[in-house]
């Protein structure tokens, strides 16, 4: 029990950094919720059976017989929480130090806190009488892998704030692509696609420094750290692989013989090192890659899951006589086995994520992983449609796949087609696995209302277990909160819950963000999702469609009808609500401009469509300083410009 004006007693068992961080976070938030002085957490050493106050620690710290802890398979990987409190006393515990932090945030959530978006104005914090509150939760997460991968354009603060936000909604992992994530940081600092902002100097060295700071923030929270993925097919040859948009340096003469031979030439594929496969049948190529990967693992023991991918792109594999003897997946598995042997000899515990993606969707014909426990299968269905969820799309194991034709493949668009490839791989590998998906990378720009894509995401997450996948890492822009964070709320809740209810998540999310008018706002955003017709923007309907034209013609009236609700809430007393309404007001302006461009396009007036699209571009460029915490202007312009100028919304569909 705490008296008015007194600090709440908080103690920690053990000295794990995420546990002490959880105690500090809990103390700060409880002080704000109860208007009491912030507590100074203290270690409880040794544990005291009848200690008072709020006590934080792992199940092992408290003792295996103290409570009926939720069961997990592997405590270091699997998250479970146990909360039993009355007033300002009780237990907040987890299956591992990271889970203790998740439990602390879940306790605050049960007290009424909501995490609407990253940043200081993103938390909805009520005033409460803690003495009258009791909380009892005992749960294990539905899925092991619950993470976000860096993409888009980012400043350090954007990523730091997202890493801070992620465990508040139950996420447990973060993936830093490349060795230093240079391309994502550089896009922001150079202000690519926004000539109204002056570019800032940026270097690889600075990217590495930011990456190291980010790793510290990830470690402070005990999040699972995923790393690299791209670059293993060029960096070992002395060719930088910083991103897709940079001029390629000359290929070192000694390295040219290691590049894939396509159409009789060994050269950079399209001039892009990251898209250039190598001659994987050549033992010297695999030895170079294995040595580089093993050296990186040795130098970065902080990495929990190291991603080992081949080059990006498709239909770019080596056509030499040696490589033609087997599928790319056979050479890939051979490389992975050689890497495993090297890591085993070095005593490295590194887990390796391998991906089934583009050409690698076709499983190996003869090669098999010799040590499955080291590996995690990552299913990356980049070409799938998001007009339908994977739920109910699983064909029977052994379904016939299209024949593999080297450098002549067509990527599957349907959910059934993608799942068929997953099932084929699962017939060969039954180990740990997760979905690596792109709902919030490009596709959410096809749904300005944000409700339809969030519902498909929820259905996909609900169906992961039926697909034999133990979670999802979302490859996405970091600023996916414009106009709301509904899809991000779904990501956290539906990866934790075993039977997520989309309607309940949506209602809770909109009330937290917008207050009393949250339900009306949800209905408005759902109407925007319907009228913008995401399948049309995905290229799944005819370019000139009268039904779609009629839908777009109704958008201005729908926006105008809701404007009075937006305007009367702009001065909301709660700062979180006020900021949400201001973002929604700017979003309405963007939607009006975009609707005009789409009306012209669907009517066949491409010249007028481009003029209206240029006005849309100009508006978001002018407003980027205000909108950047929640809206990735670079990625929005990159994606939709493809739609208006090339007719292709999804980069993987071209």
N, C-alpha and C positions, 0 to 999 in steps of 0.2 A: 504494500500500500504506500502511496506517496501523498504527502500533504501539499496543500496549495503553496506554490512558490519553491518547493524543494526539488532538487534534481532526482532523476530516476536512477536507481542503482543498476549498473550493467557490468557483468563480469564475463571474462572469456576463459575457456579451458584450452590449454595448448597455446602455442605461439605462431601458428601458421598465419602468414600474411593475410589471406582472404578472410580469416576469422576476425583478426584485429580490425581489418578494414570494415567488415560487416558491423562490428560493434560501434565504430566511429560513425558510420552512416546512420545506424539506428539511433544513436544518441542525438545526432543533429536533427533528424526528422522528428523524433518524439518531442524534442524541445519546441519545435515549431507547431506541432499538433496540439500540445498541451499548454503552451505559453509558460513553460517552466525553464529554469536554467539548464543548459546542455550538460549532460553527464560526462564524466571522465571515466571511460571504461578502464577496468583494472583486471589484471590476470588473477585467476583463482588457482593458486598453486599451494598445496595440492588441492584437488577437488574436495569440496565440502558438501556432504550429503544433504544437509538441511540449510544450505545457503539461501539467502533471500535475494530479491531483485530478479532481473532478467538475466538468464545465463545462456551463453552461446558456446557451442562446440560441436564436434563431430559425434556421431553415434559411438565411435570407439572411445572418444574422450570421456563421455558420460558413463560408459560401461555397457556391455552387451545385454545385461539383464535388467537395466533400469526401466526401460519402456519397451513396448512392442514396436520396434522400429520397422518401417516399411522395408521389404526385402529388395535387394538389388543383386544383379549377377556379378558385376565387378565394381566395387565401391569407388575405385579411382576414375572410372569412366562414366558410371551411371549415377544419376542424380536422384536423390530422395530427400524429403524434408519431413520434420516432425516439429509441430508447434503445439504447446499446451501452456496457456497463460491465463491468469485471472488478475485483472488490474495490472499493476506494475511488477508482477512476479511470475516466474515460470521458465520454461525451457524453449529455446529456439535452436534446433539442431539439424544437421544434414549428414548425408552419407560420406561426404568428403569436405574439405575446406571450402571449395567453391559452392557446394550445396548449402553450407551455413549462410553464405551471402544470399543465395536464392531464397532461403527460408526467412531471412530478415526482411527482404523486400516483400515476400508473400505476406508476412505478418503485417507490414504496413499497408499492403493492399487490402487485407481483411479489415483493417481499421478505417478504410475509406479512401486511402491515397490512390491516385491514378497517374499513370505516366503517359501523358498524351503525346509527347514528342520529346526529342532530346533538347537540352539547353535549359537555362534557368527559368524560362517562362513556360516550360512544358509540363510541370508537375501541378496536379490539382490536389491541394492539401487542405483537408477540413480541420476545423477545431473540434476536439473531442474531450470527453471526460474519461480518461483512461481507467479510473477506478471502477467504472461501471461496465468495462468491456472484458469479455473473455473470448479467447480464440483457441480453436482446436482443429488442427489440420494434420493428417498423416497420409502422404502421397508419394508415389514414385513417378517420375516423368514417363510419359508414354513412349518417348523416343530418346535414344542416346545422343544422336547428332542433331543439334538445334542451333544453327549458326548463320552468320552473315559473311559474305565475301565482298571485299572492296571492289568497286567499279565506279564508272562515271568520272566526274571531275570533283576534286576535294581539296579543301584546305585542311591543315592539321586539326583545327578546332572542330570541323565537321565530323571527322573520324573519331576524335577523342570523345566528343559528346555522344556519338552513337555507341561506342564501346561502353561508356558510362550508363547509357540507357538500356542496353541489351539485357543484362541480368535482372533488371527491374521488372521485365515482363517474362522472365523464365528462360531466356536464351543462354546458352552455355559455351559458345565457340565463336571465334573470329578468324577469318582467313585473309592474310596479307598476300596478294598475288605478286609474282616476280620477287626478286631478291630485295628490292627496295621500294617497290610501288611507285617508281618514278613517273610513269605516264599519267597516273591519276592525279598526283600532286601537280605535275607540270601543266596539265590542262587548266587547272584552277589558276595557278600563278601567272600563266601567260594569257589568261582570259580568252581562251580559244572560242571562236564563234561569237565573241562580243567585242566589236571594235570600239565601243563606247567606254571601255575600261582599259586603262594603260597597262600593258604587260609588265610583270615584275621579273627581275633576274631570278633564275632558279637553276640549281645544279644537281648532279647525281649525288655529290657529297651531302648536300642539304637533304635530299630525299632519304639518304641512309640515316642521317641524324634523326629525322622525323620518324622513320621506321623504328629506330631504337627506342625513342620516347614512347611510341605506341605500344611496343612490346612490354615496356614497363607498366603501362596502364592495364594491359591485358593480364600480365602476371599478378598485379596487385589484386585483381578480382578472381584469380585462379581459373580464368577462362581457358578452354582448350585452344591452343594456337596451331592453326593450319598455316602452311607457308609454301611459297614459290609457285609450282605448277608450270608456268611458262618460262622458257629460256634454256632448258637443258639441251635443246638441239642446236643452239648457236653459241652460247657462252663458252662451252668447253673448247670450241674451235677458235676462240679469240674474237668472236663477232658479237658485239653488244646486242642484247635483246631487250631494249628498254620499253618498247611499245611498237604499235603498228604504223604510227603516223610520221616516223622520223626517217630522214634520208639514210639509206643503207651505206655503211662504210665499204671500202673495197674488201673483197674476200681474200684473206691471206693465201698466197699461192699454195702453201702446203695443205690447206684445208679444202681446196676445191674438189679433190678426188673423193672427199667424204660426203659431199652433197648428193641428194637424190638425183638420179638420172631420169629426166622426163623429156620425152620427144627427142631423145638422143643427146641432150645437153645436161651438164651438171652446173647449175647456176641457182642464184637466189630466186625462189618462186615469187613472181610478181615484184621482184626487187625488195621483198620483205623478209628479213631473217627469221622472224617468229613464225612465218608461214612456210618455211622451207624444211621439208623432211630430209632425213639423212639416209645413207645407204646402210640400213640396219643389218643386212646379211654380212657386212664386213666386220670381223671381230675387232679390228682396230677402232672402229667407230664406237662400238659398244664399250670397249675398254676406256676410251676417253670419257664417255658419259658416266660410266660407273665410278671412275676415279673422281670426277668433279662432284657428283652427287654425294659420294661418301665423304669427301672433304668438307662439303657444306654441312652435312649432318654432324660431323665431328666438331666443326667450328660453332655450331648453333644448337647446343644441347637443350635450349629453351623451347625448341620446336617439338610439339607433341605429334603432329601428323604432317609429314613432308609429302607434298604432291609431286609425283613424277609423271609428266605428260610428254607426249610427242608434240610435233609442231601443230599449229592451228591451221584452219582451212581444211579442204577436202579435195579429193582427186589430184593429189600432189605427191603420191608415193613413188618410190624408186622403181624403175622399170628394167633395171639391169638383170642379167640372167640369174644372178644369185638371189636377188630379192624376189624374183618371180617364182621361186621354188616354194614359197609359203605366203600366207596372208600376212598383212601388217600385224595383226593381233598375235600371230605365232612369233614373229620377231620381237614384238613388244614383251611377251611373256618370257622369252629367252633372256632379254635384257633385264627384266625384273628379277629373275632367278639369279642371274650373275650379280646383281646389286645385293640381293639378300645374302648371298654367300660372302660378299665383301663385308657387309655390315655385321654378319654373325661372327666372322673372324675377328672383327674389331671390338666385339662385345657391345655393339650399339643396340639400344632398345627401340630405335626410331620406328614408328609405324609409317607405312607407305600407302598413300592413296593412289590407286591407278584408275584411269577413267575409260569408260566405254562411251564413245563419242565419234561422230561422223564415220570415217572408214573403220574405226575400231568398234563400231556397233556389231560388225560381223565377228563372231568369236573365233578363237584359234581352232584349227582343225586337229592338231596333234599336241601342241605344247600345253603344259599344265603347270600351275604354280606349285612349287615343291614345299613351301612353308606358308600355308594360307594364313596362319595366325599373325604374321607380320603385316598382311595386306588388308586394305579396305577398298571395296569396289565402289566407285563413284559413277552413277548413272547420270549422264548429261544429255538430256533430250532437247538439244538446242533448236531443232527445227519443228518441234511439235506445235500444234494449235493450242491456244488458250481459250477457244470458244467452248471447249468441253474439258471436263476434269478427267483424270485417270480412273476415277471410281467406276468400277464395273467393266473396265476395258480390258481386263487381263485375259488373254487367250490361254488355252491349255498349254502346258509345257510341251515342247517339241513341235510347236507350230512351224510351218514351212516359212523360211525367210527367202527374200529375193536372192538370187545367186550373186555372189561377190564378183564383180568385174573391175579389175584394177583400173583406177582413174576414170571409171565410167559410172560411178554410183549415183543414185538419186536418194536424197535424204527423206526419211518418212515424215509426213506432216500429221497424219492421224495419230490419236492416242493409242489405238490398237496396234498400229505399225510399230510405234516406238516400244510398247510393252512387249511385243513379240521378240525384239532383240534382247531386252532385259531378261526374259524367260530363258532364252538360249544361253546366255552367259551364266545364269543361275544354275543351269544344268551342269556347269563345269566348276562353279565356285559357290560354296555355301557359307562363306565367311561373313564378316561384318560388312555393312554396306549402307549407302545413303543416296538420296536423290540430290542432284545439283541442278537447280532449276532457275528459270529466268522470268518469273511473273513480273518482277519489279525492275527488270533491266531495261527492256524496251516496251513490253506489252502493255504496261499500265498507261502509257501515253495513248493507246488506242481506246482507253476508257477514262475520259476526263472526270466522270463522276466518281470513279474509284470503287464503286460498290460491286459491279459485276466481276471484276478481276479478283476482288477480295473474296467473293463467294466461291469462285473457282479454286482459289488458293485453299480455302477452308476445306472444300471437298477433296482436293488432292491430298491434303495433310491427313484428313480422316481416313483416306484409303491407303496410306503408306504401308501399314502392317499387312494388308491383303496382297500388296505387291512384293512383300518380303524385304522391305527397306526399313532401316531403323533410323529414320529421320531425314532431315533436309538441311542443306546449306544453300542459302539464297544468294545467287549471284546477282547483285543489284546495285543500283545507284544508292548512295548513302543518304540522300535527301529525298525520301519517298513519303513526304508528309504534306503534300499539296494537292487538294485542299485539306485533307485530313490524314490521320495515321491509321485509318481503319485496317488496311491490309497488313500493316506492321503489327497492330494489335492481334490480328488473326494469326500472324506468324508465331508470335510468342505463345498465345493461349492454346492454339490448336496443335502445336508441337508438344505441349505439356499434357493436355487433357486427352483421355482415351476416346471420348465421344464428344467432340466439340460441337457446340450449338451456335451456328452462325448468327442467327437472329439475336440471341442473348449477347454475344460478343459485340455485335453492331450497336445494339441499343445502349449497352454500357459504355462503349467507346464514344458515341455521339453525346450522351449525357455528360460524360466527363469533359469532353472538349468544348461543348456549347451550352451546357446548363439546361434550363427549363425548356428551351426551344430545340433541344437536341433531337427529339423524335421528328419534328417538322423538318429539320435540316437533313436528317437521314432520308426522309421521303423525297426531298428535293434532289439530293445527290443520286438517289436511285433512279429518279426520273431523268437526270442528265445521262446516267449510264445507258438507259434505254434509248433515249433520243439520239445519242451520238453513235449508236449502232456499231459497237466494236468489231463485229465480223466484217463490216464494210472496210473499216480502216486496216484490218488485217489482210485485205485483198481477197476475201472469201466470198464476195458478192460481185456482180457486174459493176464495171466502172460507172456506167450511167444507169441508174436504177430508180424508177419513179417512186417506189415505196420508200427508199432511203431519202430521196429528195423531199418527200412530204415530212419525214421525220425531222430532217434538219431545218425545215421551214418553221417548225413549231418551237425550236430552241429559244429564239429571242423572247417569245411570249412567256415561256416557262421561267426564264431567268428574270424577266421584268416582274413577274408575279411574286417572286420570292425576295426581290430587292428590299421591300419595306421591312421584312423580318431581319435581314442582314443589317440594314442601316440603324434600326432601333437598338441593336445589340452591340454596336461598335464601341459604346462607352460602358460596357459591362464592368461591374465593380471588381469581379475576380480577374486578375491579370492573365491567367491562363485562358479563360473564356474570351476576354477582350482580344487577345492576340489571335485566337482561332477565328473569330468573326472578321478581323482585319484581313487575314489570309483568304478567307472565303470571299470577301468583297473583291479583292484583286483577282481571284480565280474567276469570278463572274465576268470580269472584263476580258480575261483571256478567252473564256468560252464564247463570248459574243463575237470576238474577232475570228476565232477558229471556225465557228459555225458559218460565218459569211464565206470564208475560203472554201469550206466543204460544200456549201450550197452551190457555188459556182462550179466546183469540180464535178459534182454529180450531175449537174445540168449540161456538162460538156464545154463550158467556157473556161478553158485552161488558162488563158491570159488573165482573166479577171481573178481566177483562183490564185494565181501566183502573186498578183498585186495585193490581194487580201492576206495571203500568207506572209508577204513582206511586212505588212502592217502589224501582223501578229508577232513576227520576229522582233520588230522594232520595239514593240510594247514590252516584251519580256526582257529585252536587253536593257531598256531604260529602268525597269523595276528590279533588276537583279540585286542591287544593293539592299533592297528591302526584303526580297523573297529568298535570298540565298540560304538561310538556315533550313528551309524546308523544300526547296525546289532546285533541281539541277538543270539550270538553263542550258548548259552545254549539251547534255544528253537529249533534252527535249527538242532542241533545234536540230541536232544531228539526226535524230530518228524521223521527225516529221518532215524535215527537208527532203529526205529520201523519198517519202511518200508523195510529196507534191512535185518533185522534179524528176524522179525515176519511176514512180508508181509502185515502189517496193517499200513496205513498212518495216519488215523484219530483215535485218542484214543477212541472216542465214537462209532466207528464201530467195535471194538473188542469185 
